[in-house]
């Protein structure tokens, strides 16, 4: 006996049998959500309230498949699809956000992780190596993260915390009129952890529970990074990826300064900016002064240069710049009469050092015309050797 499972599933869902696989899966997921909601409503009258928690939601924005953009509970994964063979797929889609919050009233705040795909080539995209695309991870397509406050009790706890522990440092405005978004990476909490811990201990039990959930999220997602930053700062070091922490710390350290200004004493000067000559006139007068490594470390890694072939300004990597190696023997290798060779060399040399360089045709030299005759290869070779010399 053969059973038509597709027809049975469609009959159970109350759908026609001609649905596609994706439509059947969507209908099954919607029915499952509906059954879960009925079960929740049936038991909610006798159930105890759940403790406050946070929820991570993955927000996918796809430029190629608009229908797959949306909110998902599970971490998305990368599939070989779309214009750059790096498309994001998600599961457990949140179709009705208000209903989702109603079903999960214990959520105190939501962490939105924003992903974008199919709009531009991913960071590890390599058109010459197809395997590079298979190594993509979802975080390679992560473009942002922020926290959205859901619980008004948490908002009140943040407001009270800001008044007692966040003075003098840049931090979010937790008022409802200013919005609900708290941007990653939450530097204000990192630099005021000691004061925050003291302030939280003096708050009421309900506020402590709300803020402990936020602290739990920070420690789980940024704990390792914060330990690395703290270790670097203790050694008076920092890495490029952690520069934001350094600037936030400088703002916090200046919070006790007088707000009207800072008293300074300077020598006489012309204009608004004092002159500084750290290198000194002695070194500046030398063609090759003896400079230490700190001087070279302060120099830029790129400079602007003019591309004579493209006739445009381009950015040059200093590490790849080297002296030009001229072939000074090219003209000597030219097989012509010595007298003619000396005559041509004298004419070219005098023309190059002339005061007036009349460029008859733009980009075609200094207006010097030489008439050559003979076989075509000989004329071409002679002209090339003269121009190179």
WOFEN-V144973 format. One record per residue. N is the residue number from 1. RES is the residue in one small letter. PHI is phi in whole degrees, 0 to 359 (NA if undefined). PSI is psi in whole degrees, 0 to 359 (* if undefined). OMEGA is omega in degrees with one decimal (none if undefined). Layout:
n->(N:N)
res->(RES:RES)
phi->(PHI:PHI)
psi->(PSI:PSI)
omega->(OMEGA:OMEGA)
This chain:
n->(1:2:3:4:5:6:7:8:9:10:11:12:13:14:15:16:17:18:19:20:21:22:23:24:25:26:27:28:29:30:31:32:33:34:35:36:37:38:39:40:41:42:43:44:45:46:47:48:49:50:51:52:53:54:55:56:57:58:59:60:61:62:63:64:65:66:67:68:69:70:71:72:73:74:75:76:77:78:79:80:81:82:83:84:85:86:87:88:89:90:91:92:93:94:95:96:97:98:99:100:101:102:103:104:105:106:107:108:109:110:111:112:113:114:115:116:117:118:119:120:121:122:123:124:125:126:127:128:129:130:131:132:133:134:135:136:137:138:139:140:141:142:143:144:145:146:147:148:149:150:151:152:153:154:155:156:157:158:159:160:161:162:163:164:165:166:167:168:169:170:171:172:173:174:175:176:177:178:179:180:181:182:183:184:185:186:187:188:189:190:191:192:193:194:195:196:197:198:199:200:201:202:203:204:205:206:207:208:209:210:211:212:213:214:215:216:217:218:219:220:221:222:223:224:225:226:227:228:229:230:231:232:233:234:235:236:237:238:239:240:241:242:243:244:245:246:247:248:249:250:251:252:253:254:255:256:257:258:259:260:261:262:263:264:265:266:267:268:269:270:271:272:273:274:275:276:277:278:279:280:281:282:283:284:285:286:287:288:289:290:291:292:293:294:295:296:297:298:299:300:301:302:303:304:305:306:307:308:309:310:311:312:313:314:315:316:317:318:319:320:321:322:323:324:325:326:327:328:329:330:331:332:333:334:335:336:337:338:339:340:341:342:343:344:345:346:347:348:349:350:351:352:353:354:355:356:357:358:359:360:361:362:363:364:365:366:367:368:369:370:371:372:373:374:375:376:377:378:379:380:381:382:383:384:385:386:387:388:389)
res->(x:x:x:x:x:x:x:x:x:x:x:x:x:x:x:x:x:x:x:x:x:x:x:x:x:x:x:x:x:x:x:x:x:x:x:x:x:x:x:x:x:x:x:x:x:x:x:x:x:x:x:x:x:x:x:x:x:x:x:x:x:x:x:x:x:x:x:x:x:x:x:x:x:x:x:x:x:x:x:x:x:x:x:x:x:x:x:x:x:x:x:x:x:x:x:x:x:x:x:x:x:x:x:x:x:x:x:x:x:x:x:x:x:x:x:x:x:x:x:x:x:x:x:x:x:x:x:x:x:x:x:x:x:x:x:x:x:x:x:x:x:x:x:x:x:x:x:x:x:x:x:x:x:x:x:x:x:x:x:x:x:x:x:x:x:x:x:x:x:x:x:x:x:x:x:x:x:x:x:x:x:x:x:x:x:x:x:x:x:x:x:x:x:x:x:x:x:x:x:x:x:x:x:x:x:x:x:x:x:x:x:x:x:x:x:x:x:x:x:x:x:x:x:x:x:x:x:x:x:x:x:x:x:x:x:x:x:x:x:x:x:x:x:x:x:x:x:x:x:x:x:x:x:x:x:x:x:x:x:x:x:x:x:x:x:x:x:x:x:x:x:x:x:x:x:x:x:x:x:x:x:x:x:x:x:x:x:x:x:x:x:x:x:x:x:x:x:x:x:x:x:x:x:x:x:x:x:x:x:x:x:x:x:x:x:x:x:x:x:x:x:x:x:x:x:x:x:x:x:x:x:x:x:x:x:x:x:x:x:x:x:x:x:x:x:x:x:x:x:x:x:x:x:x:x:x:x:x:x:x:x:x:x:x:x:x:x:x:x:x:x:x:x:x:x:x:x:x:x:x:x:x:x:x:x:x:x:x:x)
phi->(NA:256:255:275:296:300:294:294:294:296:295:297:277:73:241:291:284:272:290:281:299:296:292:292:296:296:294:296:294:295:295:297:297:295:295:297:294:296:294:295:296:290:258:294:295:250:277:277:297:283:293:297:209:250:226:266:239:261:257:257:241:253:279:263:242:299:293:263:284:161:254:223:284:275:296:289:229:265:237:278:207:86:295:245:54:212:253:262:239:226:231:56:292:260:275:241:292:298:294:298:292:294:281:230:290:281:290:263:203:241:262:266:253:263:238:227:215:67:261:214:296:292:302:262:292:222:290:265:222:292:291:298:287:289:273:295:245:304:294:294:253:282:245:183:206:205:252:246:283:254:276:293:293:294:300:296:295:295:297:292:293:296:288:257:226:246:291:86:226:294:212:296:268:274:293:296:290:268:102:253:273:241:281:292:254:61:295:297:289:299:276:240:300:295:294:296:299:293:292:295:296:262:274:288:300:293:294:298:295:295:288:294:293:294:295:299:296:300:292:285:262:237:302:295:294:295:296:295:295:298:294:293:296:296:264:57:230:201:249:301:289:248:298:300:296:293:292:296:292:297:296:292:292:272:294:269:288:295:285:280:153:240:286:228:231:229:285:299:204:253:82:273:249:291:284:226:226:292:284:95:294:296:290:295:281:270:289:229:291:275:252:277:293:298:295:291:292:274:282:290:274:225:224:269:218:263:277:293:283:276:56:205:277:227:265:250:280:299:296:256:275:215:295:284:260:271:268:283:261:298:290:293:280:290:268:218:298:298:297:297:296:293:296:297:295:293:296:295:297:295:292:292:264:292:289:259:251:275:274:297:244:302:80:249:105:255:78:262:244:235:267:250:220:139:294:302:299:293:298:296:296:297:298:294:293:295:294:291:289)
psi->(126:129:132:88:323:315:322:319:317:322:319:323:350:33:157:154:352:13:152:169:317:321:324:318:320:319:321:318:320:319:321:317:321:318:321:320:320:319:321:316:327:326:352:333:330:357:149:146:138:153:155:146:169:163:132:125:133:120:113:129:108:128:339:319:88:329:341:1:142:196:137:142:318:156:130:166:159:132:155:84:166:180:333:15:38:75:144:136:148:163:165:61:143:100:321:101:320:319:324:317:325:325:342:67:346:352:123:331:159:135:113:121:117:128:147:140:161:11:323:167:136:165:323:16:131:114:342:352:103:335:336:329:330:341:1:142:159:323:341:338:12:128:348:166:141:162:134:124:129:316:128:333:321:321:316:324:320:319:316:324:320:327:333:340:350:16:137:4:146:126:163:153:112:5:149:328:340:0:169:359:132:113:146:145:24:51:330:324:321:314:350:28:319:312:322:318:319:318:321:324:342:359:171:164:322:318:322:320:318:314:333:329:318:319:323:318:315:317:326:327:330:5:312:320:319:323:319:317:317:321:319:315:326:331:12:43:165:156:159:322:347:19:329:324:323:316:322:324:321:320:321:321:334:3:337:2:157:132:341:340:176:128:128:156:124:156:168:147:164:132:193:336:126:147:139:135:80:329:321:153:329:313:323:333:348:144:321:76:157:100:144:177:329:325:314:330:336:350:152:154:349:152:164:139:156:122:110:331:315:344:54:159:137:166:127:137:121:325:341:4:133:164:148:132:108:142:90:350:6:317:327:334:354:128:87:174:140:321:315:322:317:323:313:319:321:318:315:317:315:324:321:327:7:149:321:117:94:105:95:314:130:126:10:19:202:25:23:126:129:128:119:145:152:195:150:314:322:317:314:315:318:315:319:317:322:315:323:325:*)
omega->(179.8:-178.1:176.2:-175.9:177.7:179.6:179.5:179.7:178.9:177.7:178.2:-179.2:-177.7:-177.5:176.7:-175.3:-178.1:-178.8:174.5:179.4:-179.4:179.6:177.5:179.1:177.7:179.3:177.2:179.7:178.6:177.9:177.8:177.3:180.0:178.3:178.1:-179.8:178.0:178.4:179.7:-179.9:-178.6:-175.7:-174.5:-177.3:-176.1:-175.3:175.2:179.8:179.3:177.6:-178.9:179.3:174.4:-179.4:175.2:178.8:-178.3:-176.6:-177.3:174.6:-177.2:-179.0:-176.0:-177.4:-175.5:-177.9:-179.1:173.0:-179.8:-178.1:-178.2:178.0:-175.7:177.0:-179.5:177.6:-175.5:176.1:180.0:-179.4:178.8:-174.9:-178.8:179.0:179.3:-177.2:-178.7:174.3:179.3:177.8:-175.8:179.5:176.7:-175.8:-179.4:-173.7:179.5:177.3:178.8:178.0:178.5:179.3:-177.3:-175.5:-179.6:179.4:-178.3:172.5:-178.1:174.9:178.3:173.5:-170.8:179.1:174.5:-179.9:172.5:177.3:177.4:-177.7:179.4:-175.1:-176.3:-179.0:179.5:-176.4:-179.4:-177.4:-176.9:-178.2:179.9:-178.7:-178.3:-178.4:179.2:174.4:-179.8:-178.8:175.2:179.5:177.6:-177.2:-178.9:178.1:175.4:179.8:177.0:-178.7:178.3:-176.0:175.2:176.8:176.3:178.4:179.1:178.2:178.1:-179.3:179.3:178.8:-179.1:-179.4:-175.3:-173.1:-172.9:177.9:176.5:177.1:-179.8:179.9:-179.3:172.2:-171.0:177.9:-178.7:-178.4:-177.8:-179.7:-175.3:-172.3:173.9:-170.1:171.4:12.2:170.2:-176.8:-178.6:177.6:-177.9:-174.5:178.8:-175.9:-178.5:179.0:179.6:179.3:178.4:-178.2:-179.2:-179.7:-179.4:178.5:178.3:-177.6:-178.7:177.5:178.5:179.0:-179.3:-177.9:177.8:177.0:178.3:178.0:177.4:178.0:-179.3:-178.8:-179.1:-175.7:-174.6:-176.2:-179.0:179.7:179.6:176.8:178.5:179.3:180.0:178.5:179.1:-179.4:177.8:178.0:-178.1:178.5:177.1:175.8:-175.7:-177.5:-178.5:-176.9:179.8:178.9:-178.3:-179.0:177.9:179.4:178.2:176.9:179.7:-178.6:-179.2:-175.1:-179.4:-178.8:178.2:-172.7:-177.2:-179.9:179.9:-178.5:179.1:176.9:-176.4:173.9:179.1:-175.9:174.8:-179.4:-175.6:-175.6:179.1:177.1:177.3:178.4:-176.3:-177.6:178.3:-177.6:-178.4:179.4:-179.3:179.9:-179.4:176.8:179.9:-179.2:179.0:-177.4:-178.5:-176.6:-178.7:179.0:-178.5:178.3:-179.4:-178.6:179.0:179.0:179.3:174.3:176.8:177.2:-177.5:178.1:-176.3:-178.2:179.4:-176.4:177.2:179.3:-178.5:176.3:-177.4:174.5:-176.3:-177.4:-178.6:-179.1:178.2:-178.6:177.8:176.4:-177.6:173.8:-175.2:-178.8:-176.1:-177.6:-179.4:-179.4:-179.3:-175.7:172.7:-179.6:-176.5:179.0:177.2:-179.5:179.8:179.2:179.5:-179.0:179.3:-179.5:-178.6:-178.8:179.2:-179.4:-178.2:-177.2:176.7:-179.1:-178.7:178.5:-178.1:-180.0:-174.7:177.0:-174.1:176.6:-175.7:174.9:-170.9:175.6:179.4:-179.1:176.9:179.8:178.9:176.9:-178.1:178.0:-175.5:179.1:-179.5:178.4:-177.6:-179.0:-179.9:179.8:179.6:-178.8:178.8:-178.8:179.2:-179.3:none)
